[in-house]
Amino acid sequence: MEAIKVLVVGCGNMGASHAKAYQQLDNFELVGLVSRTPKSREDLSKKLGGIPTFGDFQEALKITKPDAISVNTYPDTHAKYVRAGLEAGAHVFVEKPLALTVEEAINLVSLAQKLDKKLVVGYILRVHPAWSKFVDVARTMGKPLVMRMNLNQQSSGGQWYTHKQLMNSMSPIVDCGVHYIDIMCLMTQSKPVSVSAIGARLTDEIHPEMYNYGQLQVRFEDDSVGWYEAGWGPMMSETAFFIKDVIGPLGCVSITEENKGASDDIEGHTKTGGLKIHYSDLDAEGNFTKKDLMLLTDDEPDHDGLCLLEQRFFLEAILEDVDLTTHMQDAINSLKVVLAADKSFKTGKTVFLT
């Protein structure tokens, strides 16, 4: 069969990793790189052996006529590029979130279904072996679950610039929160019913109505509860910047921090030191009957390796005509929760989900 021609839009960290993945997979042919910044697209092109580059997306679409596009730009452009790609007859991989509003996300999913094109949203934790094991073990801990997660990032220099650019359209708990709400939904296999949130604006370098620290609390139909916390900026503390902990009636499972990077290290966003499993069983004297279990995850993929796994999933979806209905609905549901959290922060009220 002929290779699937893919056009990459956005040549930053994520775009570069996905572009490398396409070059490693025989069934993909990387036909172009699109970026508004000449240096980023030209530098990446050189690393990949001279891939054609473009400053304009529509021009790139017309010239390369791709079978698939990969959208790795700032979130406020995702919906525009996804729609254009679908309407041009291409399958689409898009970094999270799918759109800035639930209505936009629903419309894009409907369009993909109408045009019979694959639409994959980049929930990188779903392809991570250790995180998949984390979800599986959490499901054995009974109900309800108590899920505690955060990812605070002490950023400076170029990363702080990127964070400020991201906050032109969304807060940290929205941008990062979709990953962890998605994980909570997978763990509980239950419907979120309400969301509350608090937040704080810790810098004058962002829009007056934006906040660079937030925490959301979500309740599920099965009585499970979870919180997620995210903050960006040079003022953020590195103490307890990475908490991934799930408690149930039968015990708890946690991702440990051993061998992790600092909060500003992108490898550290997904890297796991290991999984610690604790069981609540007691004997007649009230003592624990089982020792804690430690599962090592030393051989987990790095960031580029995880992006390769994502693109293998995208490839499988195209070649084997995988039904992505649940995948796309999950992307809508996690977006709905984090946007409700944003509304809760702004109104000071709990938001009930329908």
N, C-alpha and C positions, 0 to 999 in steps of 0.2 A: 504494500500500500504506500501511497505518497505520504510524506511527512506532513504534519499539521503545522502550517505557517503561523507563527505567533509574533505579535507586536507588543513590546513592553513599553508601558507608559509610566514615567517616573523612574529616575536613575539614582535615587538615594540609596540608603542602606537596604531596604526591603526590595526595591526594584533590582538592585545589583545582585542580591542573593537569588532572586527568582530567575533572573537572566542567566546566571551560571547554571541553575538547575535545568533550564530548557536546553542549554548546550550539552548537558550530560545525558539527556534522554534522546535516544535514537528516533523516536516517533515525533519529536518536535524539531522544527527548523526556525531558528531565531532570525527574523527578517528585518527587524528595525528596533531602534531605541528612540523614545520620545522624551524630551525634557525641555523646559523653558530656559534652563541654564546650560549654555554651550559647554562649559568646562565639565560638568557632571556627565553629560552624554558622550562627549569626546573621550574623556578619561576611561569610561566604562567600555566604550567601543574598542579602544586600544587593548584593554585587558582581555577582551573576548575575540581579538583577531581581526578587527576592522568591520564590525557590523554597521550597516547604514544608520545614520542618525537624522533626526528631524526636530525642529523647534515647534512645529505645528501639528497637532493631532489629526485634524481633518485631512491635511496633505498626506500625512503618513498612511492614513486609511486608504486613500485613493491610489497611492503609488504601490503599497505593499500588498493590498487586497488580502489581509490575513484571514485565516480560518479561526483564530482565537486571539484575544487580547488579554493582557495582564495589567491591571490598574493598581499602581503603587504610589499614588499622589496624595496630596493633603485631602482630608476627609470631605471638605466642602466642594471638591470637584468629582467625587466618586460617582454620584448619580448621573451626572452629565456624560462622563466617559462610558459608563456601563450602558446607558441608553443608546449612545451613538454606536457602540460596538455591536450590540444586539441588532439594531436596525440595519447595520452593514452586513449582517449575516454571520457574525462571529460568535463563538462560544466565549464566555467571559470568566476570568478569575479576577476577583477584586479583594484588596486588603480590607479588613474591617475598619469602620462599620460600612455596611452596604450603602447607607444614605444618611442624611441629617434628620429626616423625619420618618415616622412610621408609614405615613401615607406614600411617600416616595418609595420606600422599600417595598411596600405591597404592590405598587404599580410596576416596579422593575421585575419582581417575581412573576407577576401576571404576564408581562411582556415576554419574558424568557419562555414561559410555558406556551404562550400563544405562538411564538416563532419556533418552538421546539429546539431551543438552544440551551446548553448547559450553563448554569450560573453557580459558581463556587465562591463562597466567602471565606477569606483566609483566617479561620480559627486554628492557629498553629498548635495550640495545646491539644487539639483533637487527634493529631497525628503523632504526638510525643509519647513514646512507649511508657515512660515513668508516670506521666500524667494519666494515661489510660489505666495503668495499674492503680493509681490513686483513686480514680473514679470507681473501679471495680471493687476495691477493698472497702471504700466508703459505703457502697451498697450492701455490704454484709454486716453493717453495724446497727441494723434495726432502724426503726422510725419512732419519733421524728429525729431529724439530723440537725445539729448546730454547726454551721459552716462559718469559719473565720478566715478571711483572706485579705491581703493588702499587697501593694507594690508601690512604695514611695521611692521617688528618684531624686537624689541630690545632684542637680545638673548645673553645669557652667559652660562657658564658651559656646562652641557650636551646638551642643546638645540643648543648652538653655535657649538658644536662638530658635531651634526647631520646636521646642516646647511652646515658646511664645507664639510661633506661627500656628501651631495646632490650636492654641487657645483663642485664635481669631474666630473659630467656629464651634469649639466644644471644650468642656472642662475635662480634667484628668479622669474623673469617675465615669464620664461618658465614653471617652476614647478608649481607655483601658478596661473599663468595667464590663464591656460586652464579652470579653474573654472569660471572665470569672463568673459572671451570671450564667453564661452558657455552661460552664463546668458545674455550677450548682444545680442547674436544671437537669443535667445528665445524671448527677448523683441522686437527686430526689425522684426523678422521673415523675414530677408533679408540677402543677400549674402555679406560677406566682400569682398572689392575690392582692398584695398591697406593698407599697414602697414608701419609706420615709428617708429623709436625708438632711445632713448638716454640712456646712462648708465655711471656708474663710478665704478672703482675698489677702494674701500675705506680701503683695508687691504692687508698686505703682506702675510697673512696666507692662501691664496688661489692661485690656478694656475695663472701664469702671464697673461694668455689670458682670465681668467674668471673675471666677475664683480658681485659684491654683491648688487648693486643698479641699477634698470632700470625702464624706463617708456616707454610704447608703446602708439601709437595713431593709431586708426583704422577707416577707412571710409567704409561705406556700400553702396550698390547699391541704396537704397532709400534715400540717402543723410544724413542718420544718422551718427553721429560720436561718438567715445568713447575713453577715455584714461584709462589706468591701470598702477599703480605704485606699485613696491614691492622692499623692501630692507631688508636684514638680517644682523645682527651683533650687537656687543656691543656698536657700535657708533650710532645706529639708534635713531632718535628722537621719543618720544611717543606723541608729539603734532601732531594732525591730522593723527594718524596712521590708522584710520578706516573711510574711506569716501565711502559712497554708495548712490549716488545721481543721479536722472534721470530727465531731463527737456524736455518738449515738448511744442508745441504751446498752449496747453490747460492748462498747469500747470506743477507741478513737484511732485515727490514722493521721500522721503529720508528715509533711515534707521537711526534712531537716536541712540545715544551712551549711553543713560541713562542705568545704571545697568550693563554695560559691564565690562569685566575683562581687565587686562592690555594686552599689545601687545604680551607678552610672554606666555599668558594663552590660551591653545588650545580651551577652551570653548568660548573665546572671538573671535575666528576666524569666527564662524558661528552665535554667539548669537546676537540677535537684542534687542535694548531697546524699539523699537516700530516703527511704520511707520507713518511719517508725510506727509499728502497730502495737497497740496496747489493748488488752482484753479485760473486761470488768468482772469476770467470773470470780466468785468468792467461795471458800469452803465453809464448813460448819463453824469454824472459829473466826470467820470474817477475813481470812487472808486470801490473797490472790492465788489462783490455782495455775495460772499460766505466766510464763516469763514474757516480757516484751520481745517482739520480733523486729529485727532490723533487716530490711531489704536493700542491698547495695545497688546503685544505679551508675556505676563508674563508666559503663560502656555506652551511655546515652549519646545521641547525635548532637553535634554542635549546631549553631544557628543555620549555617548553610545546609547542613544535613537535614534539618527539619524542613527547610524550604523545599529541598529535593523531595521529601516525603509528601509535602502538600501538592507538588506538581505531578507526582506519580498518581495521586488521587484524582487530580484534574484530568490527567490523561486517561485513566481508567473510566472516569465518568463519560468521556467522549467516545472512546473506543468500544466500550461495553454497554453504552446507553443506560447508565445507572440512573435509577429514579432518585432525583434530588429533592423531591417534594418536602420530606421531613427536614433535610439540611437547610433548605431555604426558609421554611417556616420557623426553624430554630433561630435563624439569623434575625428574623422579624421580631420574635418573642424577646430575645435578649436586648435588642435595641429598644423595644417598648419599655422594658424595665428601667434601663439607664436613663432614658428620656423622662420617664416618670420621676426618677430620683432628682433630675435637674429641675423639674417643675416643683417638686416638694421643697427643695432648697430655696427656690425663689418665692414660694408662697408661704412657707413655714407650716404646711399641712401635709398629712399623709395622703397619698394618692392611691385610690382603689382601682385595680385593673379589671377590665371587662374581657 
